[in-house]
């Protein structure tokens, strides 16, 4: 993150497990979700409704929210992919 000159406004420790309800709460203030799982990139428009597919894209196999999770403006980015970070943050 420091390489992209991103200022972190809030950092939540890994010991605090974020669940489905936390995912839904974050989605309320977003219009776009970019979910990254390895090389797989899924983009969703979440301005009008939030489907189960969207919430599932944010969660890992244990049911906890995947990391890192970033909110940039009205875009949520969940997971990590170097190409996407370069595209979104230069």
C-alpha positions in Angstrom: 0.0 0.0 0.0 2.8 2.4 0.8 4.2 1.9 -2.7 1.0 3.4 -4.1 1.0 6.2 -1.6 -2.2 5.0 -0.1 -3.1 6.5 3.3 -4.8 4.0 5.6 -7.7 5.6 7.5 -8.6 2.6 9.6 -6.8 -0.7 10.1 -8.6 -3.6 11.7 -6.5 -6.3 13.3 -6.8 -9.9 11.9 -7.9 -11.1 15.3 -11.2 -9.2 14.7 -13.0 -11.5 12.3 -15.4 -9.6 10.0 -18.4 -11.7 8.9 -21.2 -11.6 6.4 -23.1 -8.8 8.3 -20.0 -6.6 8.2 -19.7 -7.2 4.4 -23.4 -6.2 3.9 -22.8 -3.0 6.0 -19.8 -2.0 3.9 -21.8 -2.6 0.7 -24.5 -0.2 1.8 -22.1 2.7 1.1 -20.6 1.3 -2.1 -21.6 1.4 -5.7 -18.9 -1.0 -7.0 -17.2 -4.1 -5.7 -14.0 -5.6 -7.1 -13.4 -9.1 -5.7 -10.0 -10.6 -6.2 -9.2 -14.2 -5.7 -5.8 -15.0 -7.1 -5.9 -14.2 -10.8 -9.7 -14.2 -10.9 -11.2 -10.7 -10.9 -15.0 -10.2 -10.4 -16.6 -6.8 -10.7 -20.1 -6.1 -9.5 -22.3 -3.0 -9.6 -23.9 -2.8 -6.1 -25.6 0.6 -6.3 -29.1 -0.9 -6.5 -29.1 -4.3 -5.0 -26.8 -6.7 -3.2 -27.1 -10.4 -4.3 -25.9 -13.4 -2.4 -23.3 -13.8 -5.1 -21.8 -10.4 -4.3 -21.6 -11.1 -0.5 -20.1 -14.6 -1.2 -17.4 -13.0 -3.4 -16.3 -11.0 -0.3 -16.1 -14.0 2.0 -13.4 -16.7 2.3 -14.0 -20.4 2.9 -14.3 -19.9 6.7 -17.1 -17.3 6.2 -14.9 -14.4 7.2 -14.3 -11.4 5.0 -11.3 -11.8 2.8 -8.3 -9.5 3.3 -7.2 -7.0 2.5 -10.5 -5.1 2.2 -10.2 -1.5 1.0 -12.8 1.2 0.5 -11.8 3.9 -2.0 -14.6 6.4 -2.5 -17.6 4.3 -3.5 -15.5 1.3 -4.6 -14.8 -1.7 -2.4 -11.8 -3.9 -3.2 -11.6 -7.3 -1.5 -8.6 -9.5 -1.9 -5.3 -8.8 -3.6 -4.1 -8.7 -7.2 -1.1 -6.6 -8.1 -2.4 -5.7 -11.6 -5.7 -4.4 -10.2 -4.0 -2.4 -7.5 -1.7 -0.8 -10.1 -4.8 0.0 -12.3 -6.9 1.4 -9.5 -4.1 3.2 -7.6 -1.4 3.9 -10.1 
